[in-house]
Amino acid sequence: LCTDEATFKLDGLIDEEVGPFHLFEVDVCYSKSVSIAQALQTTRQSLQMIGSVVISAQMPEKEQPIIVQLHGRSIDKKDMIWDETGVFFRVFRLEEGKDEDELVLLYESEAIKNHSHPQWAEFQLGTQDAADNRNRLLEVWVMYRDVDGSEGFIGKFLTTYAKMKYGPGPDNVYAIINEKKQHEKKNYENSGRMELVKFTDVSFFSFLDYIVSGTQLHYEVAINFASESSPNICDQQRFDADVQMAIRAIGGILKDYTPNRLFAAFGLGAKTPPTFQEAHEFHLNFNIDPICRGLDGVVDAYRKAQAVVTPMRTAKFAPIVSYATKLSHRSGFRGLHYHVLAIFTRGIPTDMKELSTAVAGAADAPLSIVILGVGSADFSPLIKLASKRKEGARTCLQFIALDDILESGDSGSENRSRIAQKALQAIPEQMTDFMHSSNIAAKPPIQVCRSPLFHCSSLIPDRPTQFVFDGYLSPLLTPQLPRSDRRGSDSQYLDVEIGARHHPVIRVPERCHSVLQTTREQYQRRLKERGLAKVCSFHFISRRSARSYQGMPSASHGTSD
């Protein structure tokens, strides 16, 4: 390829939601054309700079909304006697232009049929919209709307973010001025007044803020074994393959947010041994604890469960959702744990009413529920349930049909990527909604030392710490405890020196080596090199045991060198 000028379009390489790069300068010149073989033979020394590309990137500032509430006083009416109009207002941002100013609409309030003292609901304004410049002018239009939908202008006033920040008071009482009436009437004062009754700067933390502050995501899997008809071998193999692919796709992302890589796995819609009674909530590994080690452990537990359970014709989802809700409430300190439950099913449950109630209860828990439909069944009841939006309640449920995502011609990695993207795209918003509704603030970032040089022995002070017990020890109380040579076991204790007054003094070894990686013989050798004498080791003697023997005659155990 030989060309004198080239243009690179970088926008196509960036997702639309992320935003494009901005290309300022592109100077690319080719002096000659070369073949692929010649290009491969080119040495590093012969490479020359042929152009430059300057790219700028700007991280958007985190949105910090402000909450504003306005009330009106004695606002003019359209008709002084029979007035059925509703009064409302619009908030504009004033953009200065070359020829004339431009108004950008930020908010429109509801209409209230009370001109004497209308009290509008509070509303939010984005900080970037209203206060990119603290002295940015905000223009508020007060208008009326008639019963037929027609609108009319009452008046307007100007304010700024900096002025509203003073809060309610005389400084934030505004006169509504109609310039047309002001010029026509000599005694005109105003068309009413507007006062600020609430102004609050809200700190909304993002999903990343909570993750950095230590919030962990816990991945939980529930598989529905029920089937309306006995599936053939091909259908069962396809179901198993799709379920295992989806488990690994979602877990492959969430495992990085779970330090211990432990996942809870459940089953439903089957008869379980040994009694083979109906079970709509059982541990997939048939242990007391549903925890499986890693994604391989979840898949392995699913395969083993298939061989011992008897699938049912129908299934119920409410029990497993209720159990996951209780599990999320008991997970620990509120705000540090968030759960994601993935339910895999090839049909719809028979307890849709109970499931709706269980999902409503899960809205108050640190839990998100993702139902993944496998196969070509009619999932319209689940789609309808996931699309319900209860006013004032958090959305925590979404439904995904795998057949709409999987492409037979694509590779497994591409299908897994699409499954993870579709299943997890709502999790950040759902988690932040829960944190905000629960008034949970993100803590300062946790500093984690991942240096290979860091070890637990770094927590031991440089100088030996001495703990002196009040009690006296008898030579008959020398403990005879079994010791193991395994690292990190009972063989590695703190050394105890019997002082001149028979007080046991515990000496913690220096921080030069790891406590867990140093044998007891090395400890003894180091202590002898420091000039210490006979050393007696024991596991632990409590203060209570020492005091119980204070009345016994003490004997010398030996003195320190």
N, C-alpha and C positions, 0 to 999 in steps of 0.2 A: 504494500500500500504506500503510495506516495502522495502527499498532500502538503499544501503550504499553510493551511490553517485548520484548526480543529476546535470543536466546541463540545464540552462535556456537560451532559445534563445529569446532575446528581439527584434531582428530585425523585426520579424514578427508582432510586435505590433506597429511599426512605419511606417508611409507612406514612400514610396521610395523617394518621392520628398523632404521630410523633412530630411531624413538621419538616419542612425542607431545609437543606443547607442553602446558604447564600454564596454564590460564586461572584467574586469581585473582578478577578483578573485571570485571564487564561492566555498564555503566550506559548504556543507549541509550534515549532518549526522543524521540519525534517529536511536534512540536506541531501539525502539520497535514499533510494529504495534498496532494501536488503531482503534476501531470502531467509527462510527459517533456519536452514543449515548454517548460513553465515551468522545469524543472530546467536545460535548456540555456540559458535566458535569464538565469539567476542569475549575477550578477557576483561577482568574487572578494571585493569588499568586503562583500557581504551574507552571506558564509559565516560561520557561528558554530559553535563547538564544542558538540556535543550529547551527548558522553559520553567515556568513557575506557576503555581496555583495557590492563591490566597483564599482561605476559607474561614469564615467567621461563624461562630456558634454562640448562642446566648441561651442560658437556662432560664426558663420563665420563673418568676417569683411565685412562691406559694400563695395561693389565694387565701386572704384573711377577710371574710365578709364583715360588714357592719350591720347592725340591727337598728332600724329607725322606726319610730311611730309618731304620727302627726294627728292632732285634733284641730277641729275648726270652731270658729265662733262667729255667729251672726253673718253667715254668708248670704249674699244676695240671692233672691229667688227669681225665677222666670216670671211667675205670676204671683202677685202679693196675696191673692185670695185663694184661688184653686190651683195649687201647685202640686203636681204629682211627679215632678222630676226628681232624679237622684243625683247627688253631687259626688264627684270623684276628682282625682288629681293624677297628673302625669309628671314624672321626674325626667328631665332631660339633662344631658351633659353638653356643655357649650364648647364647641370646637371652633377655634379661630381660623378663618379662611382668608384668602387674599382679597376676595371681593366682599363676601358676607360670611357671617358666622353660620355654622351648621349645628343643628340640634340632633343629638343622638338619644333615642328613647332608652331609658334604663328601667323604668317601672311604671305600671299603671295600676291604680288601686281599684277596689270594688266601689260600686255606687251605693250611696246611703240616702234614703229619703228622710233626711233630717238636716235642714239647712241651719237651724239655730245652734246646734252643738254636735256636729258629726264626729264620731270617734272611729277612725279607721283602724284596721288591724295592723300590727307591726309587719314590717317587710325587711328584706335583705338587699343590700347593695354590695357588689363586689368592690374590694379596695382598689383593684386595678382599674375599674371603670369609673369610680367616683373620686378616687384620691390618688391617681397617678401623679398629680400635682396637688399639694395640699391646698393651694389657693385656686384650684380649678372651679370655675363657676358652675353651679347647678341651678337650672331654671325649673321652677315648679309651676305648672299650669293647673288652675282650678276650673273645672268645667261641670256642666250638667248634662244629663242624658234623659230625654223624654221617653214616654211609654212607647212611642213608635220607633225608638232607636235613634232618633236624631239627636245631635249633640250641639251644645252651645258653649261659648267662652265666657267665663265669669271674670277672671283676672289671673295675675301671676306675680311671683316674687323670686328673688335671687338669694342664694346662700352658698356656702362652701363647706367642705369637710372640716377645715380648721375651725370654722365658727360653730358648727354643730357639735364639735368635740367638747365645747364648754358644757354641754348638757342642758337639761331643762332649766328655764329661767327667763328673766326679762330680755337677755341678749338673743334668745331664740324664739321671740314672738314676732311674726312677720305680718305686715299689712299687705292684703291682696289688692293689687292695683290693676284697674282696667284703663289703659292709656286713652282709649277712645272716649270713655265717660269723663276722664280727667280733663280732656280738652273741651268737651262740650258743656260740662257743668262747672260753674264757678265755685259752688260750695261742696264739691265732691271731695271726700276724704279717702275712703277706701271701699272695697266691696266685701269686707269681712276681714277676719284675721285667722292666721294659722299659727299654732304653737307646737314646738317640739316637746314631747312628753317622755321620749325614751331614745337614748343613743348609747349603743354598746359596741365596743370592738370585740369581736369573737375570734379566739384562736382555734382554728380548725386544724387538727393534726392530720397528716396524710398517712396512708398505709405504710409508707417507708419509715415515717417517724416512729410508728409503733414497733415495727420489726427491728429497727436499730436500737430501740430502748429495751428490747428483750422479749417481746411477744413471740410465742412459739405457735406454729400451726400444727395441729394434730390431724392426721389422715385416718379415717375410719371407713371400712368397707362392709357393705351388707349385700348379700347375693340372694336373690329369690329363686329357689329351686322349683317352684310350682309351674305347672304347664297344663293348659286346658285339655290338650290331647297328648298322647305319647309321641314325642318327637322321634323321627327316624335318626339313623346314625349320622347322616350328613348334616341335618339341622342341628343336632346336638354338638357336633364338632365345630360347626360355625359359631354357635352360641358360646362355646368354651373359648374359642380363639378370640372372638370379639371382646368377651369379658376380660380375659387375661391381657389383651392389648390395652384396653381402657384402664385397667388397674395399674399397669406399668406406666401408661401415659400420664395419668394424673399424679400418681405417686412419684414419678420421676422428677416432677417439679416440686411437690410438697416435701419431699424427703430432705431437701436442702434447708427447710425451715424447721425441721425436727432434729435436734441434736442427737438423740439416741437411736434414731432410725427404727423405732418400734411402732407397729401399727395394729390397731384393734380390728378384728375381722369377725363378722357375724353372718348367720344364715337364717332364712325364714322360708316358710312355705314347704315344709318337709316333715316327715315322721322320723324321729331320731331314735337310735338305739339307747338303752336296751329294751325299753318298753314300747317303742315305736308309736308314741302318742304324737298328736299334732303339735308342732312347735312353730311359732311365728317370731321367735327371738331365741337363738341359741348361739353359743360360741362355736365358731367355725373349726377351731382346733380341738373341741371337746375337752378342754381343760378348764380349770377354775378361773383362770385369767384368759381373756380373749386376745391378749397381746401376741403378735407374731413378730419374729425377728426379720426385718427387711421385707422388701416386696417379694422376694423368692419364698419367704416363709408364708406370706399370704396366699400366693399361688399354689404352693405345696399343700397348705391346709385345705384349699378349695378342692384340689384333686382327690385328696384322701377322703374328704367329706362326701364327694360324689359316690364313692364306692360303698358307703355304709348307710346313707340316708335313702328314704323312699319319697320321691317327689309327690306333692299333693296336686289337686286340681285347682285350688284357689289359694290365695295368700292374703295376709293382712299386714299393712305397713305401719299402722298406728303404734303397735307395741315397740317396734325397733326405733321409731322416731322419739317416742317418750323415753325409752332407755337412753338414747344418745343425748337427749336433753338433760336428763339427770346426771349423766356422766360428765357433761360439759360444766354443769354447776358445781360438781365436786372436784374439778380438775386442779384447783389450787387458787393462788392469789388472783383476784379478779383483775383482768386486764393483761395478764401475762400468758394466758392460754386461750387459743381459739381453735374450734374444731370444725372439720369439713367432713360430712358424711356423704358418701357416694353409694347409692342404691342401684343395683343392676337388676333389671327385670325384663321378662319377655311378654308380660301381660299386665293388666290393670288389677289393683286390689279390690276386694269386696267391701272394704270398710272406708269408703270415700268420705263419709260424714265424720267418722272418728279421726281419720287422717287429717282432715281440715282443722279439727280442733287441736290435734297434736302439733300441727305446723304453726298454728296461732300461738301455742304455748312456747314453741321453740324460738319465736321472734324475740322473746325476752332473755334468751340464753346466748352465750357466745358460740353460736352454731350456725353453719350454712349447710343446706341440704341440696344435693344434686342427684336427681333421678335420671338414670340413663336407660332409655328403652332400646332393647336389642331385638331385632327382627322386624317383621312387617305387620305387627298387630295394630289394632286401633287404639292409639294412646290419647284420644281426644279428651277423656275425663281428666287425665293427668295434666295435659296442656292447659285445660281450662282452670284447673286448680292452681297451677303455677302462675297463671296470668292474673289471678285475683289480687287486687290492691286494696287493703283495708286502710282507711284514712287514719293517720296517726300511728300506724304500726310499721315495723321494719319488715322489709322483704327479705326472706331467708331461703326461699325455695325457687329452684329453676329446673326445667325439664329439657332433656336433650335426646333426640332420636339419632342413634348412631348410624342408621341407614342413610340419613341426610348428610352425614359428614364423611363417611368412608367412601373412598374411590377405589374401585377394583384395579384400575390401571396404575395407581400410585404405589410407591414403596411403603413398607411398614413404618419407617421413620416419618414420612410425610403424613401418613394417617394418624400416627401418635401425636404429632405436633398439632394437627387440627383438633383432635379430641381435647388435648390439654388446653389449647387456646379457647375453645368454646366452653369447656366446663369450668374454667377458672377465671374467665374474664369478669365475672360479677363478684368474685370473692373479695377483692380489695374494697369495693364500695360497700358491700354488706358488712364487712368487718368494721370499717370506719363509722358506718351508721350506728352500729351497736356501741362502739366506744363513745361516740358523741352523745347518743341518747342516754347512756349510763354515766355521763360526766366523768369519763376516764381520760386523763391527760397522759400524753406520752412523756416518759421520764427522760432524763439526759441519757445520751448514748452510753452503752456499756463498753468499757475498754477491755478487750480480750487480747491477751498476750499469746500469740501463736508462734513465737520464736522457738526453734528446736532446742535452744539453750535453756529455756525455762523449765523448771521442774519443781515439784512440791517441796523440795529441800530449800528452795529460795524463801519459803515462808519462815524458816528457822532463823533466829537472830544470829548475828555474827559472833557475839559473845555468849558463852553458855549461860543459860538461865537457871537459877537455883530456887528450888521449892523446899522450904524447911518445914517439916511436920512438928507438931507440938508433942506428939507421943514418943515414948521410948520403946526401943525394940529389944526383945529378948533373943538370945542365941537360939532358943528353942523354936522361934517363929520363922526361921528361914524357910521360905516356901519351896516346895518341891513340885514344880509344875511341868507337865510334858511340853516339850519344845519341838517344833518342826523346822526342818531346814528349808522349807519353801519360802521364796521371797515374798515379802509382804505379810508373813504369818506372825505367829506369836514368838518367833525366835529373835525378833528385832525389837528390843525394848530400850527404854532409857536406862542408862547406867546409874547406879546408886553408890555413893561413897558414904561410909559411916564415919562421921566426924569425931572429934576428940570428946565431945559431950554426948556422943551416941545419938545424935540427930541424923536421920537419913537425909542426905542432900542429893537431889537428882541433878545430874549434869547432862544437859543436852549437847550432843556433839556439834561441832562447828559446821557451817554451811559449805564446806569445801566439796563434799560429795553428797550424792543422793542417799537418803535414809533407806529407800527401797532397793537400791542397787549395791549396797555395801554389806558384806557379810559380817557376822559377829566377830570373827577372828580378826578382821581388819580393824574393827573398833577397839578390840583389846590391845592390838599392837600400837595403835595411835595413842591410846591412853598411857601405855607404858613409856612411849617415847616422850610424852609430856611430863614424865616424872611422877605419875600417880602410882599409888601402891595397890594393895589388894583391893579388888573391886568385887562387890557382891551385886548380883543382878536378881531382880524379882519382877514379877508381873505387875501387881498392884496391891497395896495394902491401904484400905480406906482409913480416913481419919477416925471413924467410929471404932474400927478394930484396934487401931493404935491406942486410942484412949482407954479401951477396955482392959489393956494390959499395963496401964501406968503404975498400978500397985505392985507389980512383980519386980523382983530384984533384977537390975540390969547388970550385964557383964560386958567386958570389953571384947569387941569383935576383932580387934586389930587396929592399928593406927596407920594413918597415911604417912607415906614417905615424905 
